[in-house]
Amino acid sequence: MRYGVIGAGALGLTVALRLAGKGHEVTVLERDPVPGGLAGSFEVAPGIWLEKFYHHLFRTDRTAVALIDELGLGGSLRWHKPTTTVYLDGRTHPLDAPPAFLRFAPLSLPSRLRLATGLGYLRVLPSARSLKRHTAGRSMRRVMGGFAYETASEPLLRGKFCEAADEVSMAWLWVRIHCRTASLGYLHGWLHLLHVANMFQVYPYDRRQNSSIALAERLVRHLGA
Ligand SMILES: Cc1cc2nc3c(=O)[nH]c(=O)nc-3n(C[C@H](O)[C@H](O)[C@H](O)COP(=O)(O)OP(=O)(O)OC[C@H]3O[C@@H](n4cnc5c(N)ncnc54)[C@H](O)[C@@H]3O)c2cc1C
């Protein structure tokens, strides 16, 4: 059967990979000159690609890790243990684990306890089903209290989602807390490698004759929407 997939983002390329793997003929349509969508990259110097947005994987992102392995890139996936900090009033404060929450000096002790309890609850809650109808902002304000929310969480939410911050689902926050691991995975060479490797599988060119960039350019020219 012949399939058309709109969008060469992570999802579109993976769908195309699975369909091609079952022997179907797949065409991916992409409007951007480079594949990858939100997780795409841009070329800063010949052969040097930088991601448009910062990305990392959790250890719990098993499907993505399995895909990276399947595409032969497992050796390029490196795991690091960075410290997550919040910059406030000219100082950085580690804020990535329950003990750090309890030491978070800008908040009063009761606020810290409320913050740690709320985040601990998300950590142990097994599913986000009950959270889907709640927004992250309103729920966090209720659990943490207004001052703690405005100090620790609201700036992060606004920084990431801008004017859409008030509409973000609590289920999103559950994923960030429940699935988070201390080790964060980075693909050496960035996710651009993954998209290009994925395209190799969907459109099997001769690897010896095509650099990954030439392949990306040819593919996008060929498919250009
Ligand atoms: C700032 C930021 C940080 C993030 N950090 C992480 C992270 O650390 N870890 C993580 O797992 N995820 C992260 N994400 C989320 C991740 O980037 C996305 O979930 C993922 O890239 C979405 O892939 P997608 O294929 O579903 O959609 P997209 O990446 O949006 O791909 C859709 C594609 O479709 C194309 N398209 C749309 N309409 C058309 C059309 N009509 N014709 C042709 N083409 C079309 C678009 O150009 C695009 O290439 C982050 C996102 C952002 C914005």
The ligand as an SDF file (V2000), in Angstrom:
LIG
                    3D

 53 58  0  0  0  0  0  0  0  0999 V2000
   11.7830   24.2270   23.8690 C   0  0  0  0  0  0  0  0  0  0  0  0
   11.4440   22.7460   23.7250 C   0  0  0  0  0  0  0  0  0  0  0  0
   12.1570   21.8210   24.4660 C   0  0  0  0  0  0  0  0  0  0  0  0
   11.8220   20.4660   24.3820 C   0  0  0  0  0  0  0  0  0  0  0  0
   12.5650   19.5860   25.0950 N   0  0  0  0  0  0  0  0  0  0  0  0
   12.2910   18.2770   25.0140 C   0  0  0  0  0  0  0  0  0  0  0  0
   13.0990   17.3310   25.6940 C   0  0  0  0  0  0  0  0  0  0  0  0
   14.0640   17.6910   26.3760 O   0  0  0  0  0  0  0  0  0  0  0  0
   12.7920   16.0070   25.5930 N   0  0  0  0  0  0  0  0  0  0  0  0
   11.7250   15.6000   24.8350 C   0  0  0  0  0  0  0  0  0  0  0  0
   11.4940   14.3760   24.7660 O   0  0  0  0  0  0  0  0  0  0  0  0
   10.9420   16.4650   24.1600 N   0  0  0  0  0  0  0  0  0  0  0  0
   11.1980   17.7870   24.2290 C   0  0  0  0  0  0  0  0  0  0  0  0
   10.4360   18.6810   23.5330 N   0  0  0  0  0  0  0  0  0  0  0  0
    9.2980   18.1680   22.7790 C   0  0  0  0  0  0  0  0  0  0  0  0
    9.7230   17.6050   21.3930 C   0  0  0  0  0  0  0  0  0  0  0  0
   10.4990   18.5520   20.6870 O   0  0  0  0  0  0  0  0  0  0  0  0
    8.4250   17.3450   20.6120 C   0  0  0  0  0  0  0  0  0  0  0  0
    7.5500   16.5470   21.3840 O   0  0  0  0  0  0  0  0  0  0  0  0
    8.6840   16.5840   19.3160 C   0  0  0  0  0  0  0  0  0  0  0  0
    9.7550   17.1510   18.5780 O   0  0  0  0  0  0  0  0  0  0  0  0
    7.3860   16.6330   18.5030 C   0  0  0  0  0  0  0  0  0  0  0  0
    7.5660   15.8980   17.3140 O   0  0  0  0  0  0  0  0  0  0  0  0
    6.3850   15.7920   16.2790 P   0  0  0  0  0  0  0  0  0  0  0  0
    6.8950   15.0330   15.1080 O   0  0  0  0  0  0  0  0  0  0  0  0
    5.1640   15.2880   16.9630 O   0  0  0  0  0  0  0  0  0  0  0  0
    6.0010   17.2920   15.8870 O   0  0  0  0  0  0  0  0  0  0  0  0
    6.9110   18.4370   15.2130 P   0  0  0  0  0  0  0  0  0  0  0  0
    8.3140   18.3430   15.6770 O   0  0  0  0  0  0  0  0  0  0  0  0
    6.1660   19.7170   15.4210 O   0  0  0  0  0  0  0  0  0  0  0  0
    6.8950   18.0370   13.6690 O   0  0  0  0  0  0  0  0  0  0  0  0
    5.8490   18.3800   12.8080 C   0  0  0  0  0  0  0  0  0  0  0  0
    6.4590   18.5870   11.4310 C   0  0  0  0  0  0  0  0  0  0  0  0
    5.3850   18.7560   10.4980 O   0  0  0  0  0  0  0  0  0  0  0  0
    5.7230   19.7910    9.5990 C   0  0  0  0  0  0  0  0  0  0  0  0
    4.4680   20.2860    9.0650 N   0  0  0  0  0  0  0  0  0  0  0  0
    3.4170   20.7970    9.7550 C   0  0  0  0  0  0  0  0  0  0  0  0
    2.4270   21.1150    8.9070 N   0  0  0  0  0  0  0  0  0  0  0  0
    2.8570   20.7790    7.6560 C   0  0  0  0  0  0  0  0  0  0  0  0
    2.2830   20.8700    6.3680 C   0  0  0  0  0  0  0  0  0  0  0  0
    1.0400   21.3400    6.1890 N   0  0  0  0  0  0  0  0  0  0  0  0
    2.9960   20.4310    5.3160 N   0  0  0  0  0  0  0  0  0  0  0  0
    4.2430   19.9230    5.4880 C   0  0  0  0  0  0  0  0  0  0  0  0
    4.8490   19.8260    6.6930 N   0  0  0  0  0  0  0  0  0  0  0  0
    4.1570   20.2560    7.7610 C   0  0  0  0  0  0  0  0  0  0  0  0
    6.4810   20.7970   10.4670 C   0  0  0  0  0  0  0  0  0  0  0  0
    7.2900   21.6570    9.6790 O   0  0  0  0  0  0  0  0  0  0  0  0
    7.3210   19.8540   11.3420 C   0  0  0  0  0  0  0  0  0  0  0  0
    8.5570   19.5330   10.7430 O   0  0  0  0  0  0  0  0  0  0  0  0
   10.7480   20.0340   23.5690 C   0  0  0  0  0  0  0  0  0  0  0  0
   10.0420   20.9740   22.8030 C   0  0  0  0  0  0  0  0  0  0  0  0
   10.3830   22.3170   22.8720 C   0  0  0  0  0  0  0  0  0  0  0  0
    9.6140   23.3190   22.0260 C   0  0  0  0  0  0  0  0  0  0  0  0
  1  2  1  0
  2  3  1  0
  2 52  2  0
  3  4  2  0
  4  5  1  0
  4 50  1  0
  5  6  2  0
  6  7  1  0
  6 13  1  0
  7  8  2  0
  7  9  1  0
  9 10  1  0
 10 11  2  0
 10 12  1  0
 12 13  2  0
 13 14  1  0
 14 15  1  0
 14 50  1  0
 15 16  1  0
 16 17  1  0
 16 18  1  0
 18 19  1  0
 18 20  1  0
 20 21  1  0
 20 22  1  0
 22 23  1  0
 23 24  1  0
 24 25  2  0
 24 26  1  0
 24 27  1  0
 27 28  1  0
 28 29  2  0
 28 30  1  0
 28 31  1  0
 31 32  1  0
 32 33  1  0
 33 34  1  0
 33 48  1  0
 34 35  1  0
 35 36  1  0
 35 46  1  0
 36 37  1  0
 36 45  1  0
 37 38  2  0
 38 39  1  0
 39 40  1  0
 39 45  2  0
 40 41  1  0
 40 42  2  0
 42 43  1  0
 43 44  2  0
 44 45  1  0
 46 47  1  0
 46 48  1  0
 48 49  1  0
 50 51  2  0
 51 52  1  0
 52 53  1  0
M  END
$$$$
